[in-house]
Amino acid sequence: MNINTVSLNRRSFLYGAGIALALPQFETFAATNPNPKNTPKRFLSVYHPDGVGLPLKADPAWKDWSWFPRGGEKDFELTKVLDVLEPLRSEITIYSGLSHPAARQVHGHSNADQYLTGAATGSDGPYKNSISVDQVIAAYAGEFTRHSSLVMSTNGGIGGPRGAQTQSFNRQGRPIPAMNKPKQIFDMLFVTKSKDAAARLARSKSALDLLIANTRSLGRQLSKHDQQTLQQYLDAVRDTEVKLAKAQEWVDTPMPRVDTQNLHLDADPKEARLYFQTMYELIYLSFMSDSTRVATFQLGRENGEGPHDLLSKAVDLGPAHGLTHEVKKPNGWKNLGTYNRYQAEEFGRFVQKLKDTPEPTGNGNMLDNTFAMHGSASSSFHLSRNYPIISAGGKNLGFTNGRYLKFGKGNEDNQAGAGIVTDAGWRGKVEAEELPLSQLFVTVLQRLGLETNSFAGTTGTLNGV
């Protein structure tokens, strides 16, 4: 068969040798219309709880096991925590001096909820969140893909207020449940639905139409409080309606088929390395097949036991959360640093795979068109300041890497809050001046194509990025 005689598009498939590969776009056919605007622009945020190791300079562990690099913007030196990223030095940027103003005096057990939202979720009392930056991007980029976004975590579900097990929040600030079982995620992305899918969707749509009509009629008979409750319910129904409409649009499009040789779909956190790598592989395949262009992956919940505590088994250490409480024990800083190093290693493996994969449109490689970030809402022990953040990629989006960027004033050597091992630190006075992380998010939003100059109450971009 001569492929030049066949009409192909980004949802076509190539079959052979028992493998079916999704073909988002062919360079051969993109050559007739090599407009960079046709190249997908992607976003990934990976979140890890519990912060990182920041020993004092006077501590012998500082030389090897402090998370932040030493040196200047381009001549920085990575410690043993991040030296696994040295081969990717020209593709990464490391940030210090960024945090969310509304969370700087929130305990580190309660701060994961606002990492991508910037909302004032507080340490206690009434709770209200806002939309996460990934969902702002998903609302813009989701029209081009079967799934607006891919929401993943090790623990799955949503958790609870100030104990989120998901990084993604919708436009009403409600948490979007995260998926944590590799086979469940794979089936959602790549397994064909039953033949009566269209009929079932049509029935669901009809039922929703009737439900919305009836509840609106009911609303006129309710008290003000009940009307608010009803409105929240209708918002949830509207979310479902949007998902159904999207599913209806894609129901006649074949599901992508992908090479599964690097997947271990039955792995769970007890098999830490296999699990970690399989979850990253699923993100890679979702991007490669253009099933989605937006993904979040939360590596556990703050102050939570459960699946994520098992990930430290990958480096033969005890429960992950406990490592932050044991830094003053023999080899304590080394143990926490070793786990942080492992997290960076797996992120680096994913980044390298994107770099090694040519973009089907011929516009560089997949990493060039993807902004991937890895970070936490805590620096040292439960301190919601000076977030440790790494970004990778985005060359074709306007990002210049190979840099260590320091923002704010008064903490240029990252010693503010270093060495603390008690909860007294998070209550301490905020002395160093930090910039809002939301300024980085505004920068990302603009470079992904959104026309905005604000996010989470913050206006303007982050200079120098």
C-alpha positions as CSV (number, residue, x, y, z in Angstrom):
1,M,0.0,0.0,0.0
2,N,1.3,3.4,-0.9
3,I,0.7,5.7,2.0
4,N,0.9,8.8,-0.2
5,T,-2.5,7.7,-1.8
6,V,-4.2,7.4,1.6
7,S,-5.8,10.3,3.4
8,L,-4.4,10.5,6.9
9,N,-5.0,12.9,9.8
10,R,-3.8,13.1,13.4
11,R,-6.3,10.4,14.5
12,S,-5.2,7.8,12.0
13,F,-3.6,4.5,12.9
14,L,-0.8,2.3,11.7
15,Y,-1.2,-1.4,12.2
16,G,1.4,-4.1,11.8
17,A,3.3,-6.9,13.6
18,G,0.5,-7.1,16.2
19,I,0.9,-3.5,17.3
20,A,-1.3,-0.5,16.6
21,L,0.2,2.9,17.1
22,A,-1.7,6.2,17.3
23,L,-0.5,8.7,14.8
24,P,-1.4,12.2,16.0
25,Q,0.2,14.0,13.1
26,F,2.6,12.9,10.3
27,E,5.6,15.1,9.4
28,T,5.1,14.0,5.8
29,F,1.6,15.4,5.7
30,A,2.3,18.4,8.0
31,A,5.0,19.5,5.5
32,T,2.2,20.9,3.3
33,N,1.1,23.1,6.1
34,P,4.1,23.6,8.4
35,N,2.4,26.2,10.6
36,P,3.8,26.0,14.1
37,K,0.3,26.8,15.4
38,N,-0.6,23.2,14.5
39,T,1.9,21.9,17.0
40,P,0.3,20.8,20.3
41,K,1.3,22.9,23.3
42,R,1.3,20.8,26.4
43,F,1.4,21.3,30.2
44,L,2.3,19.0,33.0
45,S,2.5,19.6,36.8
46,V,4.0,17.0,39.1
47,Y,3.5,17.7,42.8
48,H,5.4,16.0,45.7
49,P,4.4,16.5,49.3
50,D,6.5,17.1,52.4
51,G,9.0,19.6,50.9
52,V,12.7,19.0,50.5
53,G,15.9,18.8,52.7
54,L,17.4,22.2,53.6
55,P,20.1,21.8,56.2
56,L,21.9,24.8,57.6
57,K,25.3,25.7,56.0
58,A,26.9,24.8,59.3
59,D,25.6,21.3,59.0
60,P,28.0,18.9,57.3
61,A,25.0,17.6,55.3
62,W,24.6,21.0,53.5
63,K,27.3,20.4,50.9
64,D,25.7,17.3,49.5
65,W,22.1,17.1,50.6
66,S,20.6,20.6,50.4
67,W,18.0,20.6,47.6
68,F,18.7,24.0,46.0
69,P,21.8,24.4,43.9
70,R,24.8,26.6,44.7
71,G,26.0,29.4,42.5
72,G,24.5,31.8,40.0
73,E,22.1,31.8,37.2
74,K,24.2,29.8,34.7
75,D,27.2,28.7,36.7
76,F,25.1,26.8,39.3
77,E,26.3,23.6,40.8
78,L,23.8,20.8,41.6
79,T,24.1,18.9,44.8
80,K,23.7,15.2,45.1
81,V,19.9,15.7,45.4
82,L,19.5,17.0,41.8
83,D,22.7,15.9,40.1
84,V,20.7,13.2,38.3
85,L,19.4,16.1,36.2
86,E,22.9,17.2,35.1
87,P,22.5,15.5,31.6
88,L,19.4,17.6,31.2
89,R,21.0,20.8,32.5
90,S,20.3,22.7,29.3
91,E,16.6,21.7,29.4
92,I,15.7,22.6,33.0
93,T,15.2,25.7,35.1
94,I,15.3,25.7,38.9
95,Y,13.4,28.4,40.8
96,S,13.7,29.8,44.3
97,G,11.9,32.7,46.0
98,L,8.4,31.9,44.8
99,S,5.3,31.1,46.8
100,H,1.6,31.9,47.1
101,P,1.1,35.0,49.4
102,A,-2.2,33.6,50.8
103,A,-0.4,30.4,52.0
104,R,2.9,31.6,53.5
105,Q,1.7,31.0,57.0
106,V,-0.3,27.9,56.4
107,H,1.0,24.7,57.9
108,G,2.7,22.4,55.4
109,H,0.2,19.6,56.1
110,S,-2.5,21.8,54.7
111,N,-1.0,23.6,51.7
112,A,-1.2,21.2,48.7
113,D,-4.7,22.3,47.8
114,Q,-3.5,25.7,46.7
115,Y,-0.3,24.8,44.8
116,L,-2.0,25.2,41.4
117,T,-4.8,27.6,42.5
118,G,-3.2,30.2,44.7
119,A,-6.4,30.4,46.7
120,A,-6.6,31.4,50.4
121,T,-7.6,28.0,51.6
122,G,-6.3,28.7,55.1
123,S,-5.2,26.4,57.9
124,D,-8.7,26.0,59.4
125,G,-12.2,27.4,59.4
126,P,-14.3,27.9,56.2
127,Y,-12.8,26.4,53.1
128,K,-13.1,27.7,49.5
129,N,-10.8,26.9,46.6
130,S,-10.6,28.3,43.1
131,I,-9.8,27.0,39.6
132,S,-6.3,25.4,39.2
133,V,-4.1,26.7,36.4
134,D,-4.1,23.3,34.6
135,Q,-7.9,23.5,34.3
136,V,-7.6,27.0,32.8
137,I,-5.3,25.6,30.2
138,A,-7.6,22.5,29.7
139,A,-10.6,24.8,29.0
140,Y,-8.6,26.3,26.2
141,A,-6.7,23.3,24.8
142,G,-9.3,20.6,25.5
143,E,-11.3,21.3,22.4
144,F,-8.6,19.7,20.3
145,T,-8.4,16.4,22.3
146,R,-10.6,13.6,23.5
147,H,-9.8,14.3,27.1
148,S,-9.5,17.9,28.3
149,S,-7.0,16.9,31.0
150,L,-5.5,13.8,32.7
151,V,-5.7,14.0,36.5
152,M,-3.6,11.5,38.4
153,S,-2.2,10.9,41.9
154,T,-0.8,8.0,43.9
155,N,-3.7,8.1,46.4
156,G,-6.5,8.7,44.0
157,G,-9.9,10.4,44.6
158,I,-10.1,13.9,46.0
159,G,-9.1,13.6,49.7
160,G,-10.6,16.3,51.9
161,P,-10.3,20.1,52.4
162,R,-6.6,20.9,53.1
163,G,-5.8,17.3,52.5
164,A,-6.2,17.1,48.8
165,Q,-5.3,14.0,46.9
166,T,-5.7,15.8,43.6
167,Q,-4.0,18.9,42.2
168,S,-6.9,19.9,39.9
169,F,-9.9,22.0,40.7
170,N,-12.7,23.1,38.5
171,R,-14.0,26.6,37.8
172,Q,-16.1,26.4,41.0
173,G,-13.1,25.4,43.1
174,R,-14.3,21.8,43.5
175,P,-11.7,19.1,43.4
176,I,-11.5,16.9,40.3
177,P,-11.0,13.2,41.3
178,A,-7.6,11.9,40.5
179,M,-7.0,8.4,39.0
180,N,-4.4,6.2,40.6
181,K,-4.7,2.8,39.0
182,P,-2.6,2.3,35.9
183,K,-5.0,-0.1,34.2
184,Q,-8.0,2.2,34.9
185,I,-6.1,5.1,33.3
186,F,-5.0,3.1,30.3
187,D,-8.5,1.8,29.7
188,M,-9.9,5.4,29.8
189,L,-7.3,6.5,27.3
190,F,-7.0,3.6,24.9
191,V,-9.7,0.9,25.3
192,T,-12.6,1.1,22.9
193,K,-16.0,1.5,24.4
194,S,-18.9,-0.8,23.8
195,K,-21.0,-0.5,20.5
196,D,-23.9,1.1,22.2
197,A,-21.9,4.0,23.6
198,A,-23.6,6.5,21.3
199,A,-27.1,5.4,22.3
200,R,-26.2,5.5,26.0
201,L,-24.8,9.0,25.6
202,A,-27.9,10.1,23.9
203,R,-30.1,8.7,26.7
204,S,-27.9,10.4,29.3
205,K,-28.1,13.7,27.5
206,S,-31.9,13.5,27.3
207,A,-32.1,12.7,31.0
208,L,-29.8,15.7,31.9
209,D,-32.0,18.0,29.8
210,L,-35.1,16.9,31.7
211,L,-33.3,17.1,35.1
212,I,-32.1,20.7,34.5
213,A,-35.6,21.8,33.4
214,N,-37.2,20.2,36.4
215,T,-34.6,21.6,38.9
216,R,-34.9,25.1,37.5
217,S,-38.7,24.9,38.0
218,L,-38.2,23.6,41.5
219,G,-35.8,26.5,42.3
220,R,-38.6,29.0,42.4
221,Q,-40.2,27.2,45.3
222,L,-37.1,27.0,47.5
223,S,-35.6,29.1,50.3
224,K,-32.6,31.2,49.6
225,H,-30.3,28.6,51.3
226,D,-31.8,25.8,49.4
227,Q,-31.5,27.8,46.2
228,Q,-27.7,28.0,46.9
229,T,-27.6,24.3,47.5
230,L,-29.5,23.7,44.3
231,Q,-27.1,26.0,42.4
232,Q,-24.1,24.0,43.5
233,Y,-25.9,20.9,42.4
234,L,-26.7,22.4,39.0
235,D,-23.0,23.4,38.6
236,A,-22.1,19.7,39.1
237,V,-24.8,18.7,36.6
238,R,-23.4,21.3,34.2
239,D,-19.9,19.8,34.5
240,T,-21.4,16.4,33.6
241,E,-23.3,18.0,30.7
242,V,-20.0,19.4,29.3
243,K,-18.3,16.0,29.7
244,L,-21.2,14.3,27.9
245,A,-21.1,16.7,25.1
246,K,-17.4,16.1,24.6
247,A,-17.9,12.4,24.8
248,Q,-20.7,12.6,22.2
249,E,-18.3,14.6,19.9
250,W,-15.7,11.9,20.1
251,V,-17.8,8.8,20.2
252,D,-17.3,8.0,16.5
253,T,-13.6,8.5,16.6
254,P,-11.6,5.3,17.1
255,M,-9.7,5.1,20.4
256,P,-5.9,5.4,20.0
257,R,-3.9,2.2,20.1
258,V,-0.4,2.3,21.6
259,D,2.6,0.2,22.2
260,T,2.2,-1.2,25.7
261,Q,5.6,-2.9,26.1
262,N,6.8,-0.4,28.7
263,L,3.6,-0.5,30.7
264,H,3.0,-2.6,33.9
265,L,-0.7,-1.9,34.3
266,D,-1.0,-4.1,37.5
267,A,1.7,-2.3,39.4
268,D,0.9,-0.4,42.6
269,P,3.0,1.7,45.0
270,K,4.3,-1.5,46.7
271,E,6.2,-2.0,43.5
272,A,7.4,1.6,43.7
273,R,9.7,1.8,40.6
274,L,7.4,0.0,38.3
275,Y,4.4,2.0,39.5
276,F,6.2,5.4,39.2
277,Q,7.5,4.6,35.7
278,T,4.2,3.2,34.5
279,M,2.3,6.4,35.6
280,Y,4.9,8.6,33.8
281,E,4.6,6.3,30.7
282,L,0.9,6.8,30.7
283,I,1.4,10.6,30.7
284,Y,3.9,10.2,27.8
285,L,1.5,8.1,25.8
286,S,-1.4,10.5,26.4
287,F,0.7,13.3,25.1
288,M,2.1,11.2,22.2
289,S,-1.3,10.1,21.0
290,D,-2.7,13.7,21.5
291,S,-5.4,12.2,23.8
292,T,-4.8,15.2,26.1
293,R,-2.4,18.1,26.3
294,V,-2.8,18.8,30.0
295,A,-1.9,16.5,32.9
296,T,-1.3,16.7,36.7
297,F,0.3,14.0,38.9
298,Q,0.3,14.3,42.7
299,L,2.8,12.0,44.4
300,G,0.8,11.6,47.6
301,R,-1.0,13.8,50.1
302,E,0.4,16.1,52.8
303,N,0.4,14.6,56.3
304,G,-1.0,11.4,54.9
305,E,-0.1,7.8,55.2
306,G,-1.2,5.5,52.4
307,P,0.1,4.6,49.0
308,H,2.5,7.5,48.6
309,D,4.3,6.5,51.8
310,L,5.4,3.3,49.9
311,L,7.2,5.2,47.1
312,S,10.3,5.6,49.2
313,K,10.6,1.8,49.1
314,A,12.1,2.4,45.7
315,V,15.3,3.6,47.4
316,D,15.0,1.2,50.3
317,L,13.9,3.8,52.9
318,G,11.0,3.9,55.4
319,P,7.7,5.7,55.0
320,A,8.1,8.8,52.8
321,H,6.4,11.3,55.2
322,G,8.5,10.2,58.1
323,L,11.7,11.1,56.3
324,T,11.0,14.8,56.9
325,H,10.6,14.2,60.7
326,E,13.9,12.3,61.0
327,V,16.4,14.6,59.5
328,K,18.3,15.0,62.8
329,K,18.8,11.3,63.2
330,P,21.9,9.7,61.8
331,N,21.9,10.1,58.0
332,G,18.6,11.9,58.2
333,W,19.3,14.6,55.7
334,K,20.9,12.1,53.4
335,N,17.8,9.9,53.6
336,L,15.4,12.7,52.7
337,G,17.8,13.9,50.0
338,T,18.0,10.4,48.6
339,Y,14.3,10.3,48.2
340,N,14.1,13.7,46.7
341,R,16.8,12.6,44.3
342,Y,14.7,9.6,43.3
343,Q,11.8,11.9,42.6
344,A,14.0,14.1,40.4
345,E,15.4,11.0,38.6
346,E,12.0,9.7,37.5
347,F,11.0,13.2,36.4
348,G,14.2,13.4,34.5
349,R,13.6,10.1,32.8
350,F,10.2,11.4,31.6
351,V,11.7,14.6,30.4
352,Q,14.4,12.8,28.5
353,K,11.8,10.6,26.8
354,L,10.0,13.7,25.6
355,K,13.3,15.1,24.3
356,D,14.1,11.9,22.5
357,T,10.7,11.9,20.7
358,P,10.5,14.0,17.5
359,E,7.4,16.2,17.3
360,P,5.2,14.7,14.5
361,T,4.8,18.1,12.9
362,G,8.6,18.4,12.6
363,N,8.6,21.4,15.0
364,G,11.5,20.1,17.2
365,N,10.9,17.4,19.8
366,M,8.0,16.9,22.1
367,L,9.9,18.5,25.0
368,D,10.3,21.7,23.0
369,N,6.5,22.1,22.9
370,T,5.8,21.0,26.5
371,F,6.1,22.9,29.8
372,A,6.7,20.4,32.5
373,M,7.1,21.4,36.1
374,H,7.9,19.5,39.3
375,G,7.5,21.0,42.7
376,S,6.1,21.3,46.2
377,A,4.3,23.9,48.3
378,S,6.8,23.4,51.1
379,S,10.5,24.0,51.3
380,S,12.0,22.9,54.5
381,F,10.0,21.2,57.3
382,H,6.3,22.1,56.8
383,L,7.3,25.7,55.7
384,S,4.9,27.1,53.0
385,R,7.5,29.4,51.5
386,N,10.3,29.3,48.9
387,Y,8.7,26.5,46.9
388,P,11.3,24.1,45.4
389,I,10.4,24.1,41.7
390,I,11.9,22.7,38.6
391,S,10.6,23.3,35.1
392,A,11.7,21.6,31.9
393,G,11.1,22.1,28.2
394,G,9.1,24.7,26.4
395,K,11.8,25.9,24.1
396,N,9.3,26.6,21.3
397,L,7.0,28.2,23.8
398,G,9.6,30.9,24.6
399,F,11.3,29.4,27.7
400,T,15.1,29.6,28.0
401,N,16.5,26.9,30.2
402,G,19.9,25.9,31.7
403,R,19.3,28.5,34.5
404,Y,18.9,28.8,38.3
405,L,16.6,31.7,38.9
406,K,16.4,33.4,42.3
407,F,13.5,35.8,43.0
408,G,12.7,38.1,45.9
409,K,15.1,39.5,48.5
410,G,16.6,38.4,51.8
411,N,17.0,34.7,51.1
412,E,19.5,34.4,48.3
413,D,21.3,31.5,49.9
414,N,18.1,29.7,50.8
415,Q,18.8,29.6,54.5
416,A,15.6,31.3,55.7
417,G,13.8,28.4,57.5
418,A,16.7,26.0,56.8
419,G,17.4,23.4,59.5
420,I,14.1,23.6,61.2
421,V,12.7,20.4,62.5
422,T,9.7,21.5,64.5
423,D,6.3,23.1,63.7
424,A,7.5,26.4,65.1
425,G,8.9,27.4,61.8
426,W,5.7,27.8,59.9
427,R,4.4,30.2,62.5
428,G,7.5,32.3,62.3
429,K,7.5,35.8,60.9
430,V,7.8,36.1,57.1
431,E,11.1,38.0,56.8
432,A,12.3,37.2,53.3
433,E,10.5,38.9,50.3
434,E,9.2,36.4,47.8
435,L,7.3,36.8,44.6
436,P,3.9,35.2,43.8
437,L,4.1,31.8,42.0
438,S,1.0,33.0,40.1
439,Q,3.2,35.3,38.1
440,L,4.9,32.2,36.7
441,F,1.5,30.8,36.0
442,V,0.5,33.9,34.1
443,T,3.7,33.6,32.0
444,V,2.9,29.9,31.3
445,L,-0.7,30.7,30.3
446,Q,0.3,33.4,27.9
447,R,3.0,31.3,26.2
448,L,0.5,28.5,25.8
449,G,-1.7,30.8,23.9
450,L,-4.2,32.2,26.4
451,E,-4.9,35.9,26.4
452,T,-4.7,36.9,30.1
453,N,-2.6,39.0,32.4
454,S,-3.8,37.7,35.7
455,F,-4.3,34.5,37.7
456,A,-5.5,34.0,41.3
457,G,-5.6,37.7,42.0
458,T,-2.1,38.3,40.7
459,T,-1.4,40.5,37.8
460,G,1.6,40.4,35.5
461,T,4.2,37.9,34.4
462,L,7.4,36.7,36.0
463,N,10.3,38.8,34.7
464,G,13.4,37.0,33.4
465,V,11.7,33.7,32.7
